Amino acid sequence: MLYSLEKNVNERENSMADQTDLKVTVLTTSFPRFKGDNAGRFVCKFANELSLLGVIIKVIAPHDSKIVPAHYPFIVKHFRYFFPESMQSLVYGAGIASRIKNNIFRIFQFPFLMFSFFLAARKNSGETHIFHSYWTFAGLVAMAVKMFNSTPVVINLWGSDILFLKVPVLWPLLCRIFNKADAIVCESEHFAEQLIEKGIFKERIHICRNGIDLEKFKVEENKFQPKELQLPLDCPLILAVGNLSERKGHNYLLAALPRILADYGPVKLVIVGEGEFRDSLESNIEKRGLEKHVSLVGFQSEENIPSWLNLADIFVLPSLLEGTPNILLEAMACKLPILTTDVGGIGSVIKDGYNGIIIPPRSESKLAEGVISLLQDPDLCQRLAVNAQSTLHCQYGNWKKQASVLKTLYSQVLEKKNLS
């Protein structure tokens, strides 16, 4: 497609970006706060690989009380946006929208967040060749800084940004702003087509998929089993991984579980993740009498996720809103049969009946039927799992390959600026 960069990576090794010390400042509202944190994990992966490719990276992200200083091959600057610091609670967790929904008073922190973000970015504008911003709010900050010094801007739009496309008053304004960026990056053709349909110039859009660590996410022969699960050897394990937010659709999975238990028999549902929706899930589990069948195991570090995936028999992603989540790709790499919803860019990766089962979102009946069909048909599970792993290996590369795609884009942006 015209907006794909992957074909051009090898053709531009002698580009301007390879001949000079390219400096890129990453603006993001989410970034790992401690070792193993899943917040903005893919942003960190790209930054790390770009650094290894010779790009001088600086990351600017909001401060948080949980931050533990870590060593990276690049600089990370955290800006404070509200005082006292103990009340900073707008970002991280399940995301800005979910945090405001959980506590409406957090919306009063938003102007302080944006203004502080702008000041931090503006201070760095003279020391960078390109701003690469992740998500809408960071993109707005980068565009505001560009008004003062014309620093080129690359904006990454992600799954949660789809929400803005549905706001009739707000999106036309955002569209006018984003069309003045030097490039818009998204992770799938599906999202790109949505953006074009909603008014983003086609020539602005570029596809750059996330990478995946194929050395880490693979089939493991020796499977671990946490003692606290008390999982019978003959009991299938259904696994869901993601922030505990309403948009992940966990409540629909809980609603489907009684029928699964009635029609199939004993199963164990394990939900990995943490977030502000935990209390609601715990209440739902208790209300349905599912305490013996469901375990909320909380946050698990990135290092442990492959082991959880290998322990599972079925991976379920019942999301109501997504881009192309990395955990889906990781489950595919670990050769798991997958059941997921038809939202965001998932349909561009999972083909129903070939490498997974796709159901409509918000449908507990279809969710139950899909899980039961997998539990009752081992041959179907095996076929879907093999095809899922094959799809992953054919369509996705490691983080280094995908970072090279971004580096090529930076080179194109700078060359275009120099010619104008």
KAFENDA-V292907 format. One record per pair of residues at least 4 apart in sequence whose ideal C-beta (glycine too) atoms are under 7 Angstrom apart, sorted by the first residue. I is the first residue (numbers start at 1). GAP is how many residues later the second one is. If there is no record, write none. Layout:
i:I gap:GAP
i:I gap:GAP
//
This chain:
i:1 gap:188
i:2 gap:200
i:3 gap:189
i:3 gap:199
i:3 gap:202
i:3 gap:203
i:3 gap:204
i:4 gap:203
i:5 gap:4
i:5 gap:201
i:5 gap:202
i:5 gap:203
i:5 gap:400
i:5 gap:403
i:5 gap:404
i:6 gap:399
i:8 gap:4
i:8 gap:400
i:9 gap:395
i:9 gap:396
i:9 gap:399
i:12 gap:396
i:12 gap:399
i:13 gap:5
i:14 gap:4
i:15 gap:396
i:16 gap:4
i:16 gap:395
i:16 gap:398
i:16 gap:399
i:17 gap:5
i:17 gap:390
i:17 gap:393
i:17 gap:394
i:17 gap:397
i:21 gap:35
i:22 gap:33
i:22 gap:34
i:22 gap:107
i:22 gap:388
i:23 gap:33
i:23 gap:104
i:23 gap:105
i:23 gap:106
i:24 gap:26
i:24 gap:31
i:24 gap:33
i:24 gap:104
i:24 gap:105
i:24 gap:106
i:24 gap:108
i:24 gap:386
i:25 gap:33
i:25 gap:35
i:25 gap:99
i:25 gap:103
i:25 gap:106
i:26 gap:17
i:26 gap:21
i:26 gap:31
i:26 gap:33
i:26 gap:34
i:26 gap:106
i:27 gap:33
i:27 gap:94
i:27 gap:104
i:27 gap:106
i:27 gap:111
i:27 gap:114
i:27 gap:115
i:28 gap:12
i:28 gap:15
i:28 gap:31
i:28 gap:33
i:28 gap:106
i:28 gap:110
i:29 gap:33
i:29 gap:62
i:29 gap:67
i:29 gap:106
i:29 gap:108
i:29 gap:109
i:30 gap:9
i:30 gap:10
i:30 gap:13
i:30 gap:61
i:30 gap:62
i:31 gap:8
i:31 gap:9
i:31 gap:12
i:31 gap:13
i:31 gap:28
i:31 gap:30
i:31 gap:45
i:32 gap:5
i:32 gap:7
i:32 gap:8
i:32 gap:9
i:32 gap:12
i:33 gap:4
i:33 gap:6
i:33 gap:31
i:33 gap:33
i:33 gap:34
i:33 gap:35
i:33 gap:59
i:34 gap:32
i:34 gap:33
i:34 gap:34
i:35 gap:35
i:36 gap:265
i:36 gap:266
i:36 gap:267
i:38 gap:264
i:39 gap:53
i:40 gap:4
i:41 gap:4
i:41 gap:261
i:42 gap:4
i:42 gap:168
i:42 gap:284
i:43 gap:4
i:43 gap:91
i:44 gap:4
i:45 gap:4
i:45 gap:166
i:45 gap:354
i:46 gap:4
i:46 gap:353
i:46 gap:357
i:46 gap:360
i:47 gap:4
i:47 gap:10
i:47 gap:12
i:47 gap:27
i:48 gap:4
i:48 gap:24
i:48 gap:25
i:49 gap:4
i:49 gap:350
i:49 gap:351
i:49 gap:354
i:50 gap:5
i:50 gap:7
i:50 gap:353
i:50 gap:356
i:50 gap:357
i:51 gap:4
i:51 gap:6
i:51 gap:22
i:51 gap:23
i:52 gap:21
i:53 gap:350
i:53 gap:351
i:53 gap:354
i:55 gap:352
i:57 gap:17
i:58 gap:16
i:58 gap:17
i:58 gap:19
i:58 gap:66
i:58 gap:70
i:59 gap:15
i:59 gap:16
i:59 gap:17
i:59 gap:18
i:60 gap:17
i:60 gap:19
i:60 gap:60
i:60 gap:61
i:60 gap:64
i:61 gap:15
i:61 gap:17
i:62 gap:16
i:62 gap:17
i:62 gap:19
i:62 gap:29
i:62 gap:51
i:63 gap:4
i:63 gap:15
i:63 gap:16
i:63 gap:17
i:63 gap:25
i:64 gap:24
i:64 gap:28
i:65 gap:20
i:65 gap:21
i:65 gap:23
i:67 gap:11
i:72 gap:4
i:77 gap:43
i:79 gap:37
i:79 gap:38
i:79 gap:41
i:80 gap:5
i:80 gap:36
i:81 gap:7
i:81 gap:28
i:81 gap:31
i:81 gap:32
i:81 gap:35
i:82 gap:5
i:82 gap:6
i:82 gap:27
i:82 gap:30
i:89 gap:10
i:89 gap:17
i:90 gap:6
i:90 gap:9
i:90 gap:16
i:90 gap:19
i:90 gap:20
i:90 gap:23
i:91 gap:5
i:91 gap:22
i:93 gap:5
i:93 gap:6
i:93 gap:182
i:93 gap:183
i:94 gap:4
i:94 gap:5
i:94 gap:149
i:94 gap:150
i:94 gap:151
i:94 gap:181
i:94 gap:182
i:94 gap:183
i:95 gap:4
i:95 gap:65
i:95 gap:150
i:96 gap:4
i:97 gap:4
i:97 gap:63
i:97 gap:66
i:98 gap:4
i:98 gap:147
i:98 gap:148
i:98 gap:178
i:99 gap:4
i:99 gap:7
i:99 gap:177
i:100 gap:4
i:100 gap:6
i:100 gap:7
i:102 gap:174
i:109 gap:4
i:110 gap:4
i:111 gap:4
i:112 gap:4
i:113 gap:4
i:114 gap:4
i:114 gap:23
i:114 gap:27
i:115 gap:4
i:116 gap:4
i:117 gap:4
i:117 gap:24
i:118 gap:4
i:118 gap:23
i:118 gap:26
i:118 gap:27
i:119 gap:4
i:120 gap:4
i:121 gap:4
i:121 gap:10
i:121 gap:20
i:121 gap:21
i:121 gap:24
i:122 gap:23
i:122 gap:26
i:124 gap:4
i:125 gap:20
i:125 gap:24
i:125 gap:26
i:128 gap:23
i:129 gap:285
i:130 gap:22
i:130 gap:24
i:130 gap:280
i:130 gap:283
i:131 gap:11
i:131 gap:14
i:131 gap:20
i:131 gap:22
i:132 gap:22
i:132 gap:24
i:133 gap:5
i:133 gap:6
i:133 gap:8
i:133 gap:9
i:133 gap:20
i:133 gap:22
i:133 gap:23
i:134 gap:4
i:134 gap:22
i:134 gap:24
i:135 gap:4
i:135 gap:23
i:135 gap:25
i:135 gap:26
i:136 gap:4
i:136 gap:21
i:136 gap:25
i:136 gap:28
i:136 gap:38
i:137 gap:4
i:138 gap:4
i:139 gap:4
i:139 gap:16
i:139 gap:39
i:140 gap:4
i:140 gap:37
i:141 gap:4
i:142 gap:4
i:142 gap:11
i:142 gap:13
i:143 gap:10
i:143 gap:34
i:143 gap:37
i:143 gap:38
i:145 gap:4
i:145 gap:6
i:146 gap:4
i:146 gap:5
i:146 gap:7
i:152 gap:30
i:152 gap:261
i:152 gap:262
i:152 gap:265
i:153 gap:28
i:153 gap:29
i:154 gap:28
i:154 gap:29
i:154 gap:31
i:154 gap:255
i:154 gap:259
i:155 gap:23
i:155 gap:26
i:155 gap:29
i:155 gap:30
i:156 gap:29
i:157 gap:4
i:157 gap:27
i:157 gap:29
i:157 gap:38
i:158 gap:165
i:159 gap:162
i:159 gap:163
i:159 gap:164
i:159 gap:185
i:160 gap:161
i:162 gap:159
i:162 gap:182
i:163 gap:158
i:164 gap:6
i:164 gap:7
i:164 gap:10
i:165 gap:6
i:165 gap:29
i:165 gap:33
i:167 gap:4
i:170 gap:4
i:171 gap:4
i:171 gap:27
i:172 gap:4
i:173 gap:4
i:174 gap:4
i:175 gap:4
i:175 gap:23
i:175 gap:24
i:175 gap:25
i:178 gap:6
i:178 gap:22
i:179 gap:21
i:179 gap:22
i:179 gap:25
i:181 gap:23
i:182 gap:231
i:183 gap:21
i:183 gap:23
i:183 gap:226
i:183 gap:230
i:184 gap:11
i:184 gap:16
i:184 gap:20
i:184 gap:21
i:185 gap:21
i:185 gap:23
i:186 gap:5
i:186 gap:6
i:186 gap:9
i:186 gap:19
i:186 gap:21
i:187 gap:4
i:187 gap:21
i:187 gap:22
i:187 gap:23
i:187 gap:136
i:187 gap:137
i:187 gap:158
i:188 gap:4
i:188 gap:136
i:188 gap:157
i:188 gap:160
i:189 gap:4
i:189 gap:18
i:189 gap:159
i:190 gap:4
i:190 gap:155
i:190 gap:157
i:190 gap:158
i:191 gap:4
i:191 gap:132
i:191 gap:153
i:191 gap:154
i:192 gap:4
i:192 gap:13
i:192 gap:15
i:193 gap:4
i:194 gap:4
i:195 gap:5
i:195 gap:10
i:196 gap:4
i:196 gap:6
i:196 gap:9
i:200 gap:4
i:200 gap:5
i:206 gap:203
i:208 gap:194
i:208 gap:197
i:208 gap:198
i:209 gap:187
i:209 gap:193
i:210 gap:116
i:210 gap:119
i:210 gap:192
i:211 gap:186
i:211 gap:187
i:211 gap:188
i:211 gap:190
i:211 gap:191
i:212 gap:5
i:212 gap:114
i:212 gap:117
i:212 gap:118
i:212 gap:121
i:212 gap:184
i:212 gap:186
i:213 gap:4
i:213 gap:185
i:213 gap:186
i:214 gap:4
i:214 gap:119
i:214 gap:184
i:216 gap:90
i:217 gap:89
i:217 gap:113
i:217 gap:116
i:217 gap:117
i:218 gap:115
i:218 gap:116
i:219 gap:91
i:219 gap:115
i:219 gap:116
i:220 gap:86
i:220 gap:87
i:220 gap:90
i:223 gap:87
i:223 gap:88
i:224 gap:83
i:224 gap:87
i:225 gap:4
i:225 gap:6
i:225 gap:86
i:229 gap:39
i:229 gap:66
i:231 gap:4
i:231 gap:6
i:231 gap:37
i:235 gap:31
i:235 gap:32
i:235 gap:33
i:236 gap:31
i:236 gap:77
i:236 gap:78
i:236 gap:139
i:237 gap:31
i:237 gap:33
i:237 gap:74
i:237 gap:75
i:237 gap:76
i:238 gap:29
i:238 gap:31
i:238 gap:74
i:238 gap:76
i:238 gap:78
i:238 gap:133
i:239 gap:31
i:239 gap:69
i:239 gap:70
i:239 gap:73
i:239 gap:76
i:240 gap:10
i:240 gap:13
i:240 gap:31
i:240 gap:76
i:240 gap:77
i:241 gap:31
i:241 gap:32
i:241 gap:64
i:241 gap:86
i:242 gap:6
i:242 gap:31
i:242 gap:85
i:243 gap:5
i:243 gap:30
i:243 gap:32
i:244 gap:4
i:244 gap:6
i:244 gap:29
i:244 gap:30
i:244 gap:31
i:244 gap:33
i:244 gap:34
i:244 gap:37
i:245 gap:30
i:245 gap:32
i:246 gap:31
i:247 gap:72
i:247 gap:73
i:247 gap:74
i:248 gap:71
i:249 gap:4
i:249 gap:69
i:249 gap:70
i:249 gap:71
i:249 gap:92
i:249 gap:112
i:250 gap:4
i:250 gap:21
i:250 gap:31
i:250 gap:68
i:251 gap:4
i:251 gap:30
i:251 gap:33
i:252 gap:4
i:252 gap:66
i:252 gap:110
i:252 gap:112
i:252 gap:115
i:253 gap:4
i:253 gap:16
i:253 gap:63
i:253 gap:65
i:253 gap:114
i:254 gap:30
i:254 gap:31
i:254 gap:34
i:254 gap:36
i:254 gap:40
i:255 gap:109
i:256 gap:4
i:256 gap:108
i:256 gap:111
i:256 gap:112
i:256 gap:115
i:257 gap:4
i:257 gap:12
i:257 gap:33
i:257 gap:36
i:258 gap:4
i:258 gap:30
i:259 gap:4
i:259 gap:109
i:260 gap:4
i:260 gap:7
i:260 gap:108
i:260 gap:111
i:260 gap:112
i:261 gap:4
i:261 gap:5
i:261 gap:6
i:261 gap:32
i:263 gap:109
i:264 gap:108
i:264 gap:111
i:264 gap:112
i:267 gap:26
i:268 gap:25
i:268 gap:27
i:269 gap:24
i:269 gap:25
i:270 gap:25
i:270 gap:27
i:271 gap:25
i:272 gap:25
i:272 gap:28
i:272 gap:36
i:273 gap:26
i:274 gap:4
i:274 gap:24
i:274 gap:25
i:277 gap:4
i:278 gap:4
i:278 gap:18
i:279 gap:4
i:280 gap:4
i:281 gap:4
i:281 gap:15
i:282 gap:4
i:282 gap:14
i:283 gap:4
i:284 gap:4
i:285 gap:5
i:285 gap:6
i:285 gap:9
i:286 gap:5
i:290 gap:4
i:300 gap:4
i:300 gap:5
i:300 gap:8
i:304 gap:4
i:305 gap:4
i:305 gap:25
i:306 gap:4
i:306 gap:28
i:307 gap:4
i:308 gap:4
i:309 gap:6
i:309 gap:21
i:309 gap:22
i:309 gap:25
i:309 gap:27
i:310 gap:24
i:312 gap:24
i:314 gap:22
i:314 gap:23
i:314 gap:25
i:314 gap:57
i:314 gap:60
i:315 gap:16
i:315 gap:21
i:315 gap:23
i:316 gap:23
i:316 gap:55
i:317 gap:8
i:317 gap:11
i:317 gap:23
i:317 gap:24
i:318 gap:23
i:318 gap:49
i:319 gap:22
i:319 gap:24
i:320 gap:23
i:320 gap:41
i:320 gap:42
i:321 gap:22
i:321 gap:23
i:322 gap:21
i:322 gap:22
i:322 gap:24
i:323 gap:21
i:323 gap:22
i:324 gap:4
i:324 gap:20
i:324 gap:21
i:324 gap:22
i:324 gap:25
i:326 gap:4
i:327 gap:4
i:328 gap:4
i:328 gap:12
i:328 gap:18
i:328 gap:21
i:329 gap:4
i:329 gap:63
i:329 gap:67
i:330 gap:4
i:331 gap:5
i:331 gap:7
i:332 gap:6
i:332 gap:56
i:332 gap:57
i:332 gap:59
i:332 gap:60
i:333 gap:56
i:333 gap:59
i:335 gap:50
i:335 gap:51
i:335 gap:53
i:335 gap:54
i:336 gap:49
i:337 gap:37
i:337 gap:44
i:337 gap:47
i:337 gap:48
i:338 gap:12
i:338 gap:18
i:338 gap:46
i:338 gap:50
i:339 gap:17
i:339 gap:18
i:339 gap:20
i:339 gap:31
i:339 gap:32
i:339 gap:35
i:340 gap:6
i:340 gap:10
i:340 gap:16
i:340 gap:18
i:341 gap:5
i:341 gap:18
i:341 gap:19
i:341 gap:20
i:342 gap:4
i:342 gap:5
i:342 gap:16
i:342 gap:17
i:342 gap:18
i:342 gap:19
i:343 gap:18
i:345 gap:4
i:346 gap:4
i:347 gap:11
i:349 gap:42
i:350 gap:5
i:350 gap:6
i:350 gap:8
i:351 gap:4
i:352 gap:5
i:352 gap:6
i:354 gap:33
i:355 gap:29
i:355 gap:32
i:355 gap:33
i:355 gap:36
i:356 gap:28
i:356 gap:32
i:357 gap:13
i:357 gap:17
i:359 gap:4
i:359 gap:7
i:359 gap:8
i:359 gap:11
i:360 gap:6
i:363 gap:4
i:364 gap:4
i:365 gap:4
i:366 gap:4
i:367 gap:4
i:368 gap:4
i:369 gap:4
i:370 gap:4
i:371 gap:4
i:372 gap:4
i:373 gap:4
i:373 gap:7
i:374 gap:6
i:374 gap:7
i:377 gap:4
i:378 gap:4
i:379 gap:4
i:380 gap:4
i:381 gap:4
i:382 gap:4
i:383 gap:4
i:384 gap:4
i:385 gap:4
i:386 gap:4
i:387 gap:4
i:388 gap:4
i:389 gap:4
i:390 gap:4
i:391 gap:4
i:392 gap:4
i:397 gap:4
i:397 gap:5
i:399 gap:4
i:400 gap:4
i:403 gap:4
i:404 gap:4
i:405 gap:4
i:406 gap:4
i:407 gap:4
i:408 gap:4
i:409 gap:4
i:410 gap:4
i:411 gap:4
i:412 gap:4
i:413 gap:4
i:414 gap:4
i:415 gap:4
i:416 gap:4
//
